[in-house]
Amino acid sequence: MTVETEPTPGPGPGAATVRVRAQLSLSTVAARNLATTTKSKPQMQEITSRWLLTMLPWVQVSGGTYRVNRRLSLATGRGRVSFAGAGGSVSVIAPSLREVPALHGYRDDGVLEELARRFVRRDFAAGDVLVREGDPIEEVFLVAHGKVDRTGTGKYGERTALGSLADGDHLGDEVLTEPDGTWPYTVTAATSGIAMALPRPVFQELVDRSDSLREQLLGFAADAAQARNAHGEAEIGLSAGHEGEYELPGAFVDYESTPREYELSVAQTVLKVHTRVADLYNRPMNQAEEQLRLTIEALRERQEHEIVNNPDFGLLGNADVDQRIQTRSGAPTPDDLDALLSMRRDTDYLFAHPRAIAAFGRECNRLGIHPATVDVLGKQRPTWRGVPIFPCDKIPVSDRQTTSFLAMRVGEDDQGVVGLTQIGIPDEVEPGLNVRFMGIDETAIASYLVSTYYSAAVLVPDAIGVLENVELGHARG
């Protein structure tokens, strides 16, 4: 039956009449008891597009280890120094001083600890000049926090931008081996920040007392004197433009004696399914299959996260310091991406957090620029200078709302970035991923070991570049 209430005219407030009407048909609530419900497969919000896994070329690593053989390099890379503390207490982490070229490979931890304690803090504000071009180099500077700009003098006396340095970068380390050097550029603070300075006399006093440190500097000077090309590789003797019976130089290509090796990493979990569930509730969808499908999706998400962020082989951590640049104004501008693309002979893809791509789009809109798009696997992707830009939410966003752009060249044939996996493993259900039945325990729960094996390798340093400190919420005045 149906109950209806309608107002009744009259002097009394709220007067109403209740009218009962018989139900004429079966209600939908009751009808659902006899109906078959149409169900979707289990959904999962964690699933993303995973463009990085899709676009990386994957190399079969049959032995579980991939060795990257390179031509012998005589150049010592410029790593980044680390710091402890914040605010009023900042100190240099002594082992990270090995990232300064002159101290690369130095083994005396005690001397490094003493050296770290001798750095003094220097606070700076935006616009402060830290050093001036042409002045003698009297200190080593480590940028603990903040960003500084380097400018030089051009051919006709104009000021030229030479790039920016940020957290962990260092300058003036030439003073450790060249006491009479002068600054080739001016350094101006782009933001407020903290620098740690080591005066030359303080360093020299420690050198005079430490035989091991003195030997380290002599060895570094000897290595620096060896012939090398613009990329720091041992030079190959060549001759060109000669005439007649010219005596040609002898040459050979030397290799690194201890090339880097990448072991396949693993992401694993144990999937548990009660046999009663699998036996009784298996239609219209197989419970074990659906549980496995979502578990595999989660493992693939973790795989992409590790390829970006793993401290050993992750792409962000393995980008060479010389292949890292800072934004000019904070927000990602077309000028910034042009600078990023110019750092390598070819760039196949750009990857960024979706919010960073949106920030770049805002800058393009502000300038009246409309980037072209390209069809990739049936999806329209924006491009810059013909290079597709793909979203990757595994690229982290810091608490200060900064993130990075990744630019990479891919493939073994092009000396790029490659993904590593092994195909054909036992009980494989997807390339490089297997599911192994582990048995049923005394509580009638079936267990399955789900594993995926992967890694990534950067074949030469310029295969990948990073635009750092991209500000997502940059406010313009």
DAURHU-V875199 format. One record per residue. N is the residue number from 0. BURIAL is I if it has 9 or more other C-alpha atoms within 8 Angstrom, else O. Layout:
n->N burial->BURIAL
n->N burial->BURIAL
//
This chain:
n->0 burial->O
n->1 burial->O
n->2 burial->O
n->3 burial->O
n->4 burial->O
n->5 burial->O
n->6 burial->O
n->7 burial->O
n->8 burial->O
n->9 burial->O
n->10 burial->O
n->11 burial->O
n->12 burial->O
n->13 burial->O
n->14 burial->I
n->15 burial->O
n->16 burial->O
n->17 burial->O
n->18 burial->O
n->19 burial->O
n->20 burial->O
n->21 burial->O
n->22 burial->O
n->23 burial->O
n->24 burial->O
n->25 burial->O
n->26 burial->O
n->27 burial->O
n->28 burial->O
n->29 burial->O
n->30 burial->I
n->31 burial->O
n->32 burial->O
n->33 burial->O
n->34 burial->O
n->35 burial->O
n->36 burial->O
n->37 burial->O
n->38 burial->O
n->39 burial->O
n->40 burial->O
n->41 burial->O
n->42 burial->O
n->43 burial->O
n->44 burial->O
n->45 burial->O
n->46 burial->O
n->47 burial->O
n->48 burial->O
n->49 burial->I
n->50 burial->I
n->51 burial->I
n->52 burial->O
n->53 burial->O
n->54 burial->O
n->55 burial->I
n->56 burial->O
n->57 burial->O
n->58 burial->I
n->59 burial->O
n->60 burial->I
n->61 burial->O
n->62 burial->O
n->63 burial->I
n->64 burial->I
n->65 burial->I
n->66 burial->O
n->67 burial->I
n->68 burial->O
n->69 burial->O
n->70 burial->I
n->71 burial->I
n->72 burial->I
n->73 burial->I
n->74 burial->O
n->75 burial->O
n->76 burial->O
n->77 burial->I
n->78 burial->I
n->79 burial->I
n->80 burial->I
n->81 burial->I
n->82 burial->I
n->83 burial->O
n->84 burial->O
n->85 burial->O
n->86 burial->O
n->87 burial->O
n->88 burial->O
n->89 burial->I
n->90 burial->I
n->91 burial->I
n->92 burial->I
n->93 burial->I
n->94 burial->O
n->95 burial->I
n->96 burial->I
n->97 burial->I
n->98 burial->I
n->99 burial->I
n->100 burial->I
n->101 burial->I
n->102 burial->I
n->103 burial->I
n->104 burial->O
n->105 burial->O
n->106 burial->O
n->107 burial->O
n->108 burial->O
n->109 burial->O
n->110 burial->I
n->111 burial->I
n->112 burial->I
n->113 burial->O
n->114 burial->I
n->115 burial->I
n->116 burial->I
n->117 burial->O
n->118 burial->I
n->119 burial->O
n->120 burial->I
n->121 burial->O
n->122 burial->O
n->123 burial->I
n->124 burial->I
n->125 burial->I
n->126 burial->O
n->127 burial->O
n->128 burial->I
n->129 burial->O
n->130 burial->I
n->131 burial->I
n->132 burial->I
n->133 burial->O
n->134 burial->O
n->135 burial->O
n->136 burial->I
n->137 burial->O
n->138 burial->I
n->139 burial->I
n->140 burial->I
n->141 burial->I
n->142 burial->I
n->143 burial->I
n->144 burial->I
n->145 burial->I
n->146 burial->I
n->147 burial->I
n->148 burial->I
n->149 burial->I
n->150 burial->I
n->151 burial->I
n->152 burial->I
n->153 burial->O
n->154 burial->O
n->155 burial->O
n->156 burial->O
n->157 burial->O
n->158 burial->O
n->159 burial->O
n->160 burial->O
n->161 burial->O
n->162 burial->I
n->163 burial->I
n->164 burial->I
n->165 burial->I
n->166 burial->I
n->167 burial->I
n->168 burial->I
n->169 burial->I
n->170 burial->O
n->171 burial->I
n->172 burial->I
n->173 burial->I
n->174 burial->I
n->175 burial->I
n->176 burial->I
n->177 burial->O
n->178 burial->I
n->179 burial->O
n->180 burial->I
n->181 burial->I
n->182 burial->I
n->183 burial->O
n->184 burial->I
n->185 burial->I
n->186 burial->I
n->187 burial->I
n->188 burial->I
n->189 burial->I
n->190 burial->I
n->191 burial->I
n->192 burial->I
n->193 burial->I
n->194 burial->I
n->195 burial->I
n->196 burial->I
n->197 burial->I
n->198 burial->I
n->199 burial->I
n->200 burial->O
n->201 burial->I
n->202 burial->I
n->203 burial->O
n->204 burial->O
n->205 burial->I
n->206 burial->I
n->207 burial->O
n->208 burial->O
n->209 burial->I
n->210 burial->O
n->211 burial->O
n->212 burial->I
n->213 burial->I
n->214 burial->O
n->215 burial->I
n->216 burial->I
n->217 burial->O
n->218 burial->O
n->219 burial->I
n->220 burial->I
n->221 burial->O
n->222 burial->O
n->223 burial->O
n->224 burial->O
n->225 burial->O
n->226 burial->O
n->227 burial->I
n->228 burial->O
n->229 burial->O
n->230 burial->O
n->231 burial->I
n->232 burial->I
n->233 burial->I
n->234 burial->O
n->235 burial->O
n->236 burial->O
n->237 burial->O
n->238 burial->O
n->239 burial->O
n->240 burial->O
n->241 burial->O
n->242 burial->O
n->243 burial->O
n->244 burial->O
n->245 burial->O
n->246 burial->O
n->247 burial->O
n->248 burial->O
n->249 burial->O
n->250 burial->O
n->251 burial->O
n->252 burial->O
n->253 burial->O
n->254 burial->O
n->255 burial->I
n->256 burial->O
n->257 burial->O
n->258 burial->I
n->259 burial->O
n->260 burial->O
n->261 burial->I
n->262 burial->O
n->263 burial->I
n->264 burial->O
n->265 burial->O
n->266 burial->I
n->267 burial->I
n->268 burial->O
n->269 burial->O
n->270 burial->I
n->271 burial->O
n->272 burial->I
n->273 burial->I
n->274 burial->I
n->275 burial->O
n->276 burial->I
n->277 burial->I
n->278 burial->O
n->279 burial->O
n->280 burial->I
n->281 burial->I
n->282 burial->O
n->283 burial->O
n->284 burial->O
n->285 burial->I
n->286 burial->I
n->287 burial->O
n->288 burial->O
n->289 burial->I
n->290 burial->I
n->291 burial->I
n->292 burial->O
n->293 burial->I
n->294 burial->I
n->295 burial->I
n->296 burial->I
n->297 burial->I
n->298 burial->I
n->299 burial->I
n->300 burial->I
n->301 burial->I
n->302 burial->I
n->303 burial->I
n->304 burial->I
n->305 burial->I
n->306 burial->I
n->307 burial->I
n->308 burial->I
n->309 burial->I
n->310 burial->O
n->311 burial->O
n->312 burial->I
n->313 burial->I
n->314 burial->I
n->315 burial->I
n->316 burial->I
n->317 burial->I
n->318 burial->I
n->319 burial->I
n->320 burial->I
n->321 burial->O
n->322 burial->I
n->323 burial->I
n->324 burial->I
n->325 burial->I
n->326 burial->I
n->327 burial->O
n->328 burial->O
n->329 burial->I
n->330 burial->I
n->331 burial->I
n->332 burial->I
n->333 burial->I
n->334 burial->O
n->335 burial->I
n->336 burial->I
n->337 burial->O
n->338 burial->O
n->339 burial->I
n->340 burial->I
n->341 burial->O
n->342 burial->I
n->343 burial->O
n->344 burial->O
n->345 burial->O
n->346 burial->I
n->347 burial->I
n->348 burial->I
n->349 burial->I
n->350 burial->I
n->351 burial->I
n->352 burial->I
n->353 burial->I
n->354 burial->O
n->355 burial->I
n->356 burial->I
n->357 burial->O
n->358 burial->I
n->359 burial->I
n->360 burial->O
n->361 burial->O
n->362 burial->I
n->363 burial->I
n->364 burial->I
n->365 burial->O
n->366 burial->O
n->367 burial->O
n->368 burial->O
n->369 burial->O
n->370 burial->O
n->371 burial->O
n->372 burial->I
n->373 burial->I
n->374 burial->O
n->375 burial->O
n->376 burial->O
n->377 burial->O
n->378 burial->O
n->379 burial->O
n->380 burial->I
n->381 burial->I
n->382 burial->I
n->383 burial->I
n->384 burial->O
n->385 burial->O
n->386 burial->I
n->387 burial->I
n->388 burial->I
n->389 burial->I
n->390 burial->I
n->391 burial->I
n->392 burial->O
n->393 burial->I
n->394 burial->I
n->395 burial->O
n->396 burial->I
n->397 burial->O
n->398 burial->O
n->399 burial->O
n->400 burial->I
n->401 burial->I
n->402 burial->I
n->403 burial->I
n->404 burial->I
n->405 burial->I
n->406 burial->I
n->407 burial->I
n->408 burial->I
n->409 burial->I
n->410 burial->I
n->411 burial->I
n->412 burial->O
n->413 burial->O
n->414 burial->I
n->415 burial->I
n->416 burial->I
n->417 burial->I
n->418 burial->I
n->419 burial->I
n->420 burial->I
n->421 burial->I
n->422 burial->O
n->423 burial->O
n->424 burial->I
n->425 burial->O
n->426 burial->O
n->427 burial->I
n->428 burial->O
n->429 burial->O
n->430 burial->O
n->431 burial->I
n->432 burial->I
n->433 burial->I
n->434 burial->I
n->435 burial->O
n->436 burial->O
n->437 burial->O
n->438 burial->O
n->439 burial->I
n->440 burial->O
n->441 burial->O
n->442 burial->O
n->443 burial->I
n->444 burial->I
n->445 burial->I
n->446 burial->I
n->447 burial->I
n->448 burial->I
n->449 burial->I
n->450 burial->I
n->451 burial->I
n->452 burial->I
n->453 burial->I
n->454 burial->I
n->455 burial->I
n->456 burial->I
n->457 burial->I
n->458 burial->I
n->459 burial->O
n->460 burial->I
n->461 burial->I
n->462 burial->I
n->463 burial->I
n->464 burial->I
n->465 burial->I
n->466 burial->I
n->467 burial->I
n->468 burial->I
n->469 burial->I
n->470 burial->I
n->471 burial->I
n->472 burial->O
n->473 burial->O
n->474 burial->O
n->475 burial->O
n->476 burial->O
//
